[in-house]
Amino acid sequence: MQRQLDVKERKLGKLYDVIEEGHISSADLAPRLKKLKSEADQLRAKIRESQLQQETVCQRVTISMPQLRKHVDDLRALLLEGEYFEQRGFLKSFIKRIDYNYPQVTVHYTFPVNPKRQEYNEVLAIDKISGGYETISSTG
């Protein structure tokens, strides 16, 4: 999108140069100028929207070791003692895909914490979020 915007801006610049040099009147180029400006504005809006989405998706969540231990303990309890549907529901909330290619297993996941709330009370109360994937690979 940025390359497309650069092309549009170069074209606009050339048209402005032609008008300034007096080779053609602005009235003759007005429809083309209007169209190029509109296309450039749309691209700028899309770029801004994409950047905002990237910032939202790429926010990193930092937690302390005691918070991490609490999550691990909660998860262990859920996976060892919870009902099947609780276990399955929890795992589905953050595991996006598992690829198995013997002897390697790759897990694609999102960290199951809502970064907007910044709350780390317990694993079972975690909100499902969408966003970027993390990947863990294991061979063994």
Phi and psi in radians as a Rosetta constraint file:
Dihedral C 1 N 2 CA 2 C 2 CIRCULARHARMONIC -1.136 0.35
Dihedral N 2 CA 2 C 2 N 3 CIRCULARHARMONIC -0.699 0.35
Dihedral C 2 N 3 CA 3 C 3 CIRCULARHARMONIC -1.117 0.35
Dihedral N 3 CA 3 C 3 N 4 CIRCULARHARMONIC -0.710 0.35
Dihedral C 3 N 4 CA 4 C 4 CIRCULARHARMONIC -1.090 0.35
Dihedral N 4 CA 4 C 4 N 5 CIRCULARHARMONIC -0.726 0.35
Dihedral C 4 N 5 CA 5 C 5 CIRCULARHARMONIC -1.109 0.35
Dihedral N 5 CA 5 C 5 N 6 CIRCULARHARMONIC -0.731 0.35
Dihedral C 5 N 6 CA 6 C 6 CIRCULARHARMONIC -1.049 0.35
Dihedral N 6 CA 6 C 6 N 7 CIRCULARHARMONIC -0.727 0.35
Dihedral C 6 N 7 CA 7 C 7 CIRCULARHARMONIC -1.092 0.35
Dihedral N 7 CA 7 C 7 N 8 CIRCULARHARMONIC -0.803 0.35
Dihedral C 7 N 8 CA 8 C 8 CIRCULARHARMONIC -1.064 0.35
Dihedral N 8 CA 8 C 8 N 9 CIRCULARHARMONIC -0.753 0.35
Dihedral C 8 N 9 CA 9 C 9 CIRCULARHARMONIC -1.169 0.35
Dihedral N 9 CA 9 C 9 N 10 CIRCULARHARMONIC -0.635 0.35
Dihedral C 9 N 10 CA 10 C 10 CIRCULARHARMONIC -1.127 0.35
Dihedral N 10 CA 10 C 10 N 11 CIRCULARHARMONIC -0.743 0.35
Dihedral C 10 N 11 CA 11 C 11 CIRCULARHARMONIC -1.089 0.35
Dihedral N 11 CA 11 C 11 N 12 CIRCULARHARMONIC -0.756 0.35
Dihedral C 11 N 12 CA 12 C 12 CIRCULARHARMONIC -1.058 0.35
Dihedral N 12 CA 12 C 12 N 13 CIRCULARHARMONIC -0.753 0.35
Dihedral C 12 N 13 CA 13 C 13 CIRCULARHARMONIC -1.043 0.35
Dihedral N 13 CA 13 C 13 N 14 CIRCULARHARMONIC -0.750 0.35
Dihedral C 13 N 14 CA 14 C 14 CIRCULARHARMONIC -1.112 0.35
Dihedral N 14 CA 14 C 14 N 15 CIRCULARHARMONIC -0.740 0.35
Dihedral C 14 N 15 CA 15 C 15 CIRCULARHARMONIC -1.113 0.35
Dihedral N 15 CA 15 C 15 N 16 CIRCULARHARMONIC -0.725 0.35
Dihedral C 15 N 16 CA 16 C 16 CIRCULARHARMONIC -1.094 0.35
Dihedral N 16 CA 16 C 16 N 17 CIRCULARHARMONIC -0.684 0.35
Dihedral C 16 N 17 CA 17 C 17 CIRCULARHARMONIC -1.079 0.35
Dihedral N 17 CA 17 C 17 N 18 CIRCULARHARMONIC -0.745 0.35
Dihedral C 17 N 18 CA 18 C 18 CIRCULARHARMONIC -1.081 0.35
Dihedral N 18 CA 18 C 18 N 19 CIRCULARHARMONIC -0.721 0.35
Dihedral C 18 N 19 CA 19 C 19 CIRCULARHARMONIC -1.170 0.35
Dihedral N 19 CA 19 C 19 N 20 CIRCULARHARMONIC -0.810 0.35
Dihedral C 19 N 20 CA 20 C 20 CIRCULARHARMONIC -1.095 0.35
Dihedral N 20 CA 20 C 20 N 21 CIRCULARHARMONIC -0.592 0.35
Dihedral C 20 N 21 CA 21 C 21 CIRCULARHARMONIC -1.389 0.35
Dihedral N 21 CA 21 C 21 N 22 CIRCULARHARMONIC -0.123 0.35
Dihedral C 21 N 22 CA 22 C 22 CIRCULARHARMONIC 1.408 0.35
Dihedral N 22 CA 22 C 22 N 23 CIRCULARHARMONIC 0.260 0.35
Dihedral C 22 N 23 CA 23 C 23 CIRCULARHARMONIC -1.289 0.35
Dihedral N 23 CA 23 C 23 N 24 CIRCULARHARMONIC -0.462 0.35
Dihedral C 23 N 24 CA 24 C 24 CIRCULARHARMONIC -2.671 0.35
Dihedral N 24 CA 24 C 24 N 25 CIRCULARHARMONIC 2.669 0.35
Dihedral C 24 N 25 CA 25 C 25 CIRCULARHARMONIC -1.436 0.35
Dihedral N 25 CA 25 C 25 N 26 CIRCULARHARMONIC 2.680 0.35
Dihedral C 25 N 26 CA 26 C 26 CIRCULARHARMONIC -1.153 0.35
Dihedral N 26 CA 26 C 26 N 27 CIRCULARHARMONIC -0.493 0.35
Dihedral C 26 N 27 CA 27 C 27 CIRCULARHARMONIC -1.112 0.35
Dihedral N 27 CA 27 C 27 N 28 CIRCULARHARMONIC -0.631 0.35
Dihedral C 27 N 28 CA 28 C 28 CIRCULARHARMONIC -1.209 0.35
Dihedral N 28 CA 28 C 28 N 29 CIRCULARHARMONIC -0.557 0.35
Dihedral C 28 N 29 CA 29 C 29 CIRCULARHARMONIC -1.710 0.35
Dihedral N 29 CA 29 C 29 N 30 CIRCULARHARMONIC -0.055 0.35
Dihedral C 29 N 30 CA 30 C 30 CIRCULARHARMONIC -0.938 0.35
Dihedral N 30 CA 30 C 30 N 31 CIRCULARHARMONIC -0.834 0.35
Dihedral C 30 N 31 CA 31 C 31 CIRCULARHARMONIC -1.079 0.35
Dihedral N 31 CA 31 C 31 N 32 CIRCULARHARMONIC -0.714 0.35
Dihedral C 31 N 32 CA 32 C 32 CIRCULARHARMONIC -1.182 0.35
Dihedral N 32 CA 32 C 32 N 33 CIRCULARHARMONIC -0.732 0.35
Dihedral C 32 N 33 CA 33 C 33 CIRCULARHARMONIC -1.055 0.35
Dihedral N 33 CA 33 C 33 N 34 CIRCULARHARMONIC -0.781 0.35
Dihedral C 33 N 34 CA 34 C 34 CIRCULARHARMONIC -1.076 0.35
Dihedral N 34 CA 34 C 34 N 35 CIRCULARHARMONIC -0.753 0.35
Dihedral C 34 N 35 CA 35 C 35 CIRCULARHARMONIC -1.143 0.35
Dihedral N 35 CA 35 C 35 N 36 CIRCULARHARMONIC -0.819 0.35
Dihedral C 35 N 36 CA 36 C 36 CIRCULARHARMONIC -1.100 0.35
Dihedral N 36 CA 36 C 36 N 37 CIRCULARHARMONIC -0.717 0.35
Dihedral C 36 N 37 CA 37 C 37 CIRCULARHARMONIC -1.103 0.35
Dihedral N 37 CA 37 C 37 N 38 CIRCULARHARMONIC -0.726 0.35
Dihedral C 37 N 38 CA 38 C 38 CIRCULARHARMONIC -1.096 0.35
Dihedral N 38 CA 38 C 38 N 39 CIRCULARHARMONIC -0.783 0.35
Dihedral C 38 N 39 CA 39 C 39 CIRCULARHARMONIC -1.103 0.35
Dihedral N 39 CA 39 C 39 N 40 CIRCULARHARMONIC -0.725 0.35
Dihedral C 39 N 40 CA 40 C 40 CIRCULARHARMONIC -1.126 0.35
Dihedral N 40 CA 40 C 40 N 41 CIRCULARHARMONIC -0.737 0.35
Dihedral C 40 N 41 CA 41 C 41 CIRCULARHARMONIC -1.091 0.35
Dihedral N 41 CA 41 C 41 N 42 CIRCULARHARMONIC -0.705 0.35
Dihedral C 41 N 42 CA 42 C 42 CIRCULARHARMONIC -1.110 0.35
Dihedral N 42 CA 42 C 42 N 43 CIRCULARHARMONIC -0.732 0.35
Dihedral C 42 N 43 CA 43 C 43 CIRCULARHARMONIC -1.128 0.35
Dihedral N 43 CA 43 C 43 N 44 CIRCULARHARMONIC -0.718 0.35
Dihedral C 43 N 44 CA 44 C 44 CIRCULARHARMONIC -1.051 0.35
Dihedral N 44 CA 44 C 44 N 45 CIRCULARHARMONIC -0.739 0.35
Dihedral C 44 N 45 CA 45 C 45 CIRCULARHARMONIC -1.110 0.35
Dihedral N 45 CA 45 C 45 N 46 CIRCULARHARMONIC -0.751 0.35
Dihedral C 45 N 46 CA 46 C 46 CIRCULARHARMONIC -1.122 0.35
Dihedral N 46 CA 46 C 46 N 47 CIRCULARHARMONIC -0.692 0.35
Dihedral C 46 N 47 CA 47 C 47 CIRCULARHARMONIC -1.122 0.35
Dihedral N 47 CA 47 C 47 N 48 CIRCULARHARMONIC -0.772 0.35
Dihedral C 47 N 48 CA 48 C 48 CIRCULARHARMONIC -1.073 0.35
Dihedral N 48 CA 48 C 48 N 49 CIRCULARHARMONIC -0.772 0.35
Dihedral C 48 N 49 CA 49 C 49 CIRCULARHARMONIC -1.092 0.35
Dihedral N 49 CA 49 C 49 N 50 CIRCULARHARMONIC -0.749 0.35
Dihedral C 49 N 50 CA 50 C 50 CIRCULARHARMONIC -1.107 0.35
Dihedral N 50 CA 50 C 50 N 51 CIRCULARHARMONIC -0.718 0.35
Dihedral C 50 N 51 CA 51 C 51 CIRCULARHARMONIC -1.121 0.35
Dihedral N 51 CA 51 C 51 N 52 CIRCULARHARMONIC -0.709 0.35
Dihedral C 51 N 52 CA 52 C 52 CIRCULARHARMONIC -1.109 0.35
Dihedral N 52 CA 52 C 52 N 53 CIRCULARHARMONIC -0.728 0.35
Dihedral C 52 N 53 CA 53 C 53 CIRCULARHARMONIC -1.116 0.35
Dihedral N 53 CA 53 C 53 N 54 CIRCULARHARMONIC -0.738 0.35
Dihedral C 53 N 54 CA 54 C 54 CIRCULARHARMONIC -1.034 0.35
Dihedral N 54 CA 54 C 54 N 55 CIRCULARHARMONIC -0.791 0.35
Dihedral C 54 N 55 CA 55 C 55 CIRCULARHARMONIC -1.070 0.35
Dihedral N 55 CA 55 C 55 N 56 CIRCULARHARMONIC -0.717 0.35
Dihedral C 55 N 56 CA 56 C 56 CIRCULARHARMONIC -1.170 0.35
Dihedral N 56 CA 56 C 56 N 57 CIRCULARHARMONIC -0.785 0.35
Dihedral C 56 N 57 CA 57 C 57 CIRCULARHARMONIC -1.201 0.35
Dihedral N 57 CA 57 C 57 N 58 CIRCULARHARMONIC -0.649 0.35
Dihedral C 57 N 58 CA 58 C 58 CIRCULARHARMONIC -1.562 0.35
Dihedral N 58 CA 58 C 58 N 59 CIRCULARHARMONIC 0.127 0.35
Dihedral C 58 N 59 CA 59 C 59 CIRCULARHARMONIC -1.105 0.35
Dihedral N 59 CA 59 C 59 N 60 CIRCULARHARMONIC 2.269 0.35
Dihedral C 59 N 60 CA 60 C 60 CIRCULARHARMONIC -1.688 0.35
Dihedral N 60 CA 60 C 60 N 61 CIRCULARHARMONIC 2.432 0.35
Dihedral C 60 N 61 CA 61 C 61 CIRCULARHARMONIC -1.782 0.35
Dihedral N 61 CA 61 C 61 N 62 CIRCULARHARMONIC 2.233 0.35
Dihedral C 61 N 62 CA 62 C 62 CIRCULARHARMONIC -1.975 0.35
Dihedral N 62 CA 62 C 62 N 63 CIRCULARHARMONIC 2.248 0.35
Dihedral C 62 N 63 CA 63 C 63 CIRCULARHARMONIC -2.251 0.35
Dihedral N 63 CA 63 C 63 N 64 CIRCULARHARMONIC 2.747 0.35
Dihedral C 63 N 64 CA 64 C 64 CIRCULARHARMONIC -1.440 0.35
Dihedral N 64 CA 64 C 64 N 65 CIRCULARHARMONIC 2.891 0.35
Dihedral C 64 N 65 CA 65 C 65 CIRCULARHARMONIC -1.056 0.35
Dihedral N 65 CA 65 C 65 N 66 CIRCULARHARMONIC -0.737 0.35
Dihedral C 65 N 66 CA 66 C 66 CIRCULARHARMONIC -1.071 0.35
Dihedral N 66 CA 66 C 66 N 67 CIRCULARHARMONIC -0.668 0.35
Dihedral C 66 N 67 CA 67 C 67 CIRCULARHARMONIC -1.141 0.35
Dihedral N 67 CA 67 C 67 N 68 CIRCULARHARMONIC -0.747 0.35
Dihedral C 67 N 68 CA 68 C 68 CIRCULARHARMONIC -1.093 0.35
Dihedral N 68 CA 68 C 68 N 69 CIRCULARHARMONIC -0.756 0.35
Dihedral C 68 N 69 CA 69 C 69 CIRCULARHARMONIC -1.043 0.35
Dihedral N 69 CA 69 C 69 N 70 CIRCULARHARMONIC -0.718 0.35
Dihedral C 69 N 70 CA 70 C 70 CIRCULARHARMONIC -1.049 0.35
Dihedral N 70 CA 70 C 70 N 71 CIRCULARHARMONIC -0.786 0.35
Dihedral C 70 N 71 CA 71 C 71 CIRCULARHARMONIC -1.061 0.35
Dihedral N 71 CA 71 C 71 N 72 CIRCULARHARMONIC -0.773 0.35
Dihedral C 71 N 72 CA 72 C 72 CIRCULARHARMONIC -1.101 0.35
Dihedral N 72 CA 72 C 72 N 73 CIRCULARHARMONIC -0.769 0.35
Dihedral C 72 N 73 CA 73 C 73 CIRCULARHARMONIC -1.089 0.35
Dihedral N 73 CA 73 C 73 N 74 CIRCULARHARMONIC -0.768 0.35
Dihedral C 73 N 74 CA 74 C 74 CIRCULARHARMONIC -1.091 0.35
Dihedral N 74 CA 74 C 74 N 75 CIRCULARHARMONIC -0.751 0.35
Dihedral C 74 N 75 CA 75 C 75 CIRCULARHARMONIC -1.133 0.35
Dihedral N 75 CA 75 C 75 N 76 CIRCULARHARMONIC -0.767 0.35
Dihedral C 75 N 76 CA 76 C 76 CIRCULARHARMONIC -1.023 0.35
Dihedral N 76 CA 76 C 76 N 77 CIRCULARHARMONIC -0.807 0.35
Dihedral C 76 N 77 CA 77 C 77 CIRCULARHARMONIC -1.076 0.35
Dihedral N 77 CA 77 C 77 N 78 CIRCULARHARMONIC -0.758 0.35
Dihedral C 77 N 78 CA 78 C 78 CIRCULARHARMONIC -1.102 0.35
Dihedral N 78 CA 78 C 78 N 79 CIRCULARHARMONIC -0.798 0.35
Dihedral C 78 N 79 CA 79 C 79 CIRCULARHARMONIC -1.262 0.35
Dihedral N 79 CA 79 C 79 N 80 CIRCULARHARMONIC -0.509 0.35
Dihedral C 79 N 80 CA 80 C 80 CIRCULARHARMONIC -1.533 0.35
Dihedral N 80 CA 80 C 80 N 81 CIRCULARHARMONIC -0.615 0.35
Dihedral C 80 N 81 CA 81 C 81 CIRCULARHARMONIC -2.031 0.35
Dihedral N 81 CA 81 C 81 N 82 CIRCULARHARMONIC -0.255 0.35
Dihedral C 81 N 82 CA 82 C 82 CIRCULARHARMONIC -1.296 0.35
Dihedral N 82 CA 82 C 82 N 83 CIRCULARHARMONIC 2.892 0.35
Dihedral C 82 N 83 CA 83 C 83 CIRCULARHARMONIC -1.258 0.35
Dihedral N 83 CA 83 C 83 N 84 CIRCULARHARMONIC 2.748 0.35
Dihedral C 83 N 84 CA 84 C 84 CIRCULARHARMONIC -0.939 0.35
Dihedral N 84 CA 84 C 84 N 85 CIRCULARHARMONIC -0.820 0.35
Dihedral C 84 N 85 CA 85 C 85 CIRCULARHARMONIC -1.201 0.35
Dihedral N 85 CA 85 C 85 N 86 CIRCULARHARMONIC -0.536 0.35
Dihedral C 85 N 86 CA 86 C 86 CIRCULARHARMONIC -1.150 0.35
Dihedral N 86 CA 86 C 86 N 87 CIRCULARHARMONIC -0.795 0.35
Dihedral C 86 N 87 CA 87 C 87 CIRCULARHARMONIC -1.080 0.35
Dihedral N 87 CA 87 C 87 N 88 CIRCULARHARMONIC -0.858 0.35
Dihedral C 87 N 88 CA 88 C 88 CIRCULARHARMONIC -1.088 0.35
Dihedral N 88 CA 88 C 88 N 89 CIRCULARHARMONIC -0.806 0.35
Dihedral C 88 N 89 CA 89 C 89 CIRCULARHARMONIC -1.064 0.35
Dihedral N 89 CA 89 C 89 N 90 CIRCULARHARMONIC -0.723 0.35
Dihedral C 89 N 90 CA 90 C 90 CIRCULARHARMONIC -1.127 0.35
Dihedral N 90 CA 90 C 90 N 91 CIRCULARHARMONIC -0.845 0.35
Dihedral C 90 N 91 CA 91 C 91 CIRCULARHARMONIC -1.086 0.35
Dihedral N 91 CA 91 C 91 N 92 CIRCULARHARMONIC -0.680 0.35
Dihedral C 91 N 92 CA 92 C 92 CIRCULARHARMONIC -1.164 0.35
Dihedral N 92 CA 92 C 92 N 93 CIRCULARHARMONIC -0.375 0.35
Dihedral C 92 N 93 CA 93 C 93 CIRCULARHARMONIC -1.243 0.35
Dihedral N 93 CA 93 C 93 N 94 CIRCULARHARMONIC -0.329 0.35
Dihedral C 93 N 94 CA 94 C 94 CIRCULARHARMONIC -2.371 0.35
Dihedral N 94 CA 94 C 94 N 95 CIRCULARHARMONIC -0.300 0.35
Dihedral C 94 N 95 CA 95 C 95 CIRCULARHARMONIC -1.494 0.35
Dihedral N 95 CA 95 C 95 N 96 CIRCULARHARMONIC 2.096 0.35
Dihedral C 95 N 96 CA 96 C 96 CIRCULARHARMONIC -1.600 0.35
Dihedral N 96 CA 96 C 96 N 97 CIRCULARHARMONIC -0.651 0.35
Dihedral C 96 N 97 CA 97 C 97 CIRCULARHARMONIC -2.856 0.35
Dihedral N 97 CA 97 C 97 N 98 CIRCULARHARMONIC 2.565 0.35
Dihedral C 97 N 98 CA 98 C 98 CIRCULARHARMONIC -2.172 0.35
Dihedral N 98 CA 98 C 98 N 99 CIRCULARHARMONIC 2.138 0.35
Dihedral C 98 N 99 CA 99 C 99 CIRCULARHARMONIC -1.848 0.35
Dihedral N 99 CA 99 C 99 N 100 CIRCULARHARMONIC 2.257 0.35
Dihedral C 99 N 100 CA 100 C 100 CIRCULARHARMONIC -2.088 0.35
Dihedral N 100 CA 100 C 100 N 101 CIRCULARHARMONIC 2.048 0.35
Dihedral C 100 N 101 CA 101 C 101 CIRCULARHARMONIC -2.387 0.35
Dihedral N 101 CA 101 C 101 N 102 CIRCULARHARMONIC 1.589 0.35
Dihedral C 101 N 102 CA 102 C 102 CIRCULARHARMONIC -0.768 0.35
Dihedral N 102 CA 102 C 102 N 103 CIRCULARHARMONIC 2.263 0.35
Dihedral C 102 N 103 CA 103 C 103 CIRCULARHARMONIC -1.693 0.35
Dihedral N 103 CA 103 C 103 N 104 CIRCULARHARMONIC 0.291 0.35
Dihedral C 103 N 104 CA 104 C 104 CIRCULARHARMONIC -1.816 0.35
Dihedral N 104 CA 104 C 104 N 105 CIRCULARHARMONIC 2.419 0.35
Dihedral C 104 N 105 CA 105 C 105 CIRCULARHARMONIC -2.123 0.35
Dihedral N 105 CA 105 C 105 N 106 CIRCULARHARMONIC 2.274 0.35
Dihedral C 105 N 106 CA 106 C 106 CIRCULARHARMONIC -2.106 0.35
Dihedral N 106 CA 106 C 106 N 107 CIRCULARHARMONIC 2.222 0.35
Dihedral C 106 N 107 CA 107 C 107 CIRCULARHARMONIC -1.931 0.35
Dihedral N 107 CA 107 C 107 N 108 CIRCULARHARMONIC 2.152 0.35
Dihedral C 107 N 108 CA 108 C 108 CIRCULARHARMONIC -1.783 0.35
Dihedral N 108 CA 108 C 108 N 109 CIRCULARHARMONIC 2.178 0.35
Dihedral C 108 N 109 CA 109 C 109 CIRCULARHARMONIC -2.612 0.35
Dihedral N 109 CA 109 C 109 N 110 CIRCULARHARMONIC 2.897 0.35
Dihedral C 109 N 110 CA 110 C 110 CIRCULARHARMONIC -2.055 0.35
Dihedral N 110 CA 110 C 110 N 111 CIRCULARHARMONIC 2.573 0.35
Dihedral C 110 N 111 CA 111 C 111 CIRCULARHARMONIC -1.227 0.35
Dihedral N 111 CA 111 C 111 N 112 CIRCULARHARMONIC 2.188 0.35
Dihedral C 111 N 112 CA 112 C 112 CIRCULARHARMONIC -1.422 0.35
Dihedral N 112 CA 112 C 112 N 113 CIRCULARHARMONIC 1.016 0.35
Dihedral C 112 N 113 CA 113 C 113 CIRCULARHARMONIC -2.353 0.35
Dihedral N 113 CA 113 C 113 N 114 CIRCULARHARMONIC 2.412 0.35
Dihedral C 113 N 114 CA 114 C 114 CIRCULARHARMONIC -1.393 0.35
Dihedral N 114 CA 114 C 114 N 115 CIRCULARHARMONIC 1.879 0.35
Dihedral C 114 N 115 CA 115 C 115 CIRCULARHARMONIC -1.151 0.35
Dihedral N 115 CA 115 C 115 N 116 CIRCULARHARMONIC -0.369 0.35
Dihedral C 115 N 116 CA 116 C 116 CIRCULARHARMONIC -1.236 0.35
Dihedral N 116 CA 116 C 116 N 117 CIRCULARHARMONIC -0.579 0.35
Dihedral C 116 N 117 CA 117 C 117 CIRCULARHARMONIC -1.519 0.35
Dihedral N 117 CA 117 C 117 N 118 CIRCULARHARMONIC -0.466 0.35
Dihedral C 117 N 118 CA 118 C 118 CIRCULARHARMONIC 0.923 0.35
Dihedral N 118 CA 118 C 118 N 119 CIRCULARHARMONIC 0.707 0.35
Dihedral C 118 N 119 CA 119 C 119 CIRCULARHARMONIC -1.938 0.35
Dihedral N 119 CA 119 C 119 N 120 CIRCULARHARMONIC 2.381 0.35
Dihedral C 119 N 120 CA 120 C 120 CIRCULARHARMONIC -2.300 0.35
Dihedral N 120 CA 120 C 120 N 121 CIRCULARHARMONIC 0.807 0.35
Dihedral C 120 N 121 CA 121 C 121 CIRCULARHARMONIC -1.263 0.35
Dihedral N 121 CA 121 C 121 N 122 CIRCULARHARMONIC -0.886 0.35
Dihedral C 121 N 122 CA 122 C 122 CIRCULARHARMONIC -2.758 0.35
Dihedral N 122 CA 122 C 122 N 123 CIRCULARHARMONIC 2.700 0.35
Dihedral C 122 N 123 CA 123 C 123 CIRCULARHARMONIC -1.121 0.35
Dihedral N 123 CA 123 C 123 N 124 CIRCULARHARMONIC -0.703 0.35
Dihedral C 123 N 124 CA 124 C 124 CIRCULARHARMONIC -1.178 0.35
Dihedral N 124 CA 124 C 124 N 125 CIRCULARHARMONIC -0.361 0.35
Dihedral C 124 N 125 CA 125 C 125 CIRCULARHARMONIC -1.665 0.35
Dihedral N 125 CA 125 C 125 N 126 CIRCULARHARMONIC 0.155 0.35
Dihedral C 125 N 126 CA 126 C 126 CIRCULARHARMONIC -1.274 0.35
Dihedral N 126 CA 126 C 126 N 127 CIRCULARHARMONIC 2.395 0.35
Dihedral C 126 N 127 CA 127 C 127 CIRCULARHARMONIC -1.432 0.35
Dihedral N 127 CA 127 C 127 N 128 CIRCULARHARMONIC 2.550 0.35
Dihedral C 127 N 128 CA 128 C 128 CIRCULARHARMONIC -1.335 0.35
Dihedral N 128 CA 128 C 128 N 129 CIRCULARHARMONIC 2.314 0.35
Dihedral C 128 N 129 CA 129 C 129 CIRCULARHARMONIC -2.111 0.35
Dihedral N 129 CA 129 C 129 N 130 CIRCULARHARMONIC 2.810 0.35
Dihedral C 129 N 130 CA 130 C 130 CIRCULARHARMONIC -1.989 0.35
Dihedral N 130 CA 130 C 130 N 131 CIRCULARHARMONIC 2.758 0.35
Dihedral C 130 N 131 CA 131 C 131 CIRCULARHARMONIC 2.727 0.35
Dihedral N 131 CA 131 C 131 N 132 CIRCULARHARMONIC -2.690 0.35
Dihedral C 131 N 132 CA 132 C 132 CIRCULARHARMONIC -1.202 0.35
Dihedral N 132 CA 132 C 132 N 133 CIRCULARHARMONIC 2.737 0.35
Dihedral C 132 N 133 CA 133 C 133 CIRCULARHARMONIC -1.746 0.35
Dihedral N 133 CA 133 C 133 N 134 CIRCULARHARMONIC 2.603 0.35
Dihedral C 133 N 134 CA 134 C 134 CIRCULARHARMONIC -1.951 0.35
Dihedral N 134 CA 134 C 134 N 135 CIRCULARHARMONIC 2.787 0.35
Dihedral C 134 N 135 CA 135 C 135 CIRCULARHARMONIC -2.384 0.35
Dihedral N 135 CA 135 C 135 N 136 CIRCULARHARMONIC 2.349 0.35
Dihedral C 135 N 136 CA 136 C 136 CIRCULARHARMONIC -2.103 0.35
Dihedral N 136 CA 136 C 136 N 137 CIRCULARHARMONIC 2.281 0.35
Dihedral C 136 N 137 CA 137 C 137 CIRCULARHARMONIC -2.003 0.35
Dihedral N 137 CA 137 C 137 N 138 CIRCULARHARMONIC 2.523 0.35
Dihedral C 137 N 138 CA 138 C 138 CIRCULARHARMONIC -2.465 0.35
Dihedral N 138 CA 138 C 138 N 139 CIRCULARHARMONIC 2.395 0.35
Dihedral C 138 N 139 CA 139 C 139 CIRCULARHARMONIC -2.081 0.35
Dihedral N 139 CA 139 C 139 N 140 CIRCULARHARMONIC 2.330 0.35
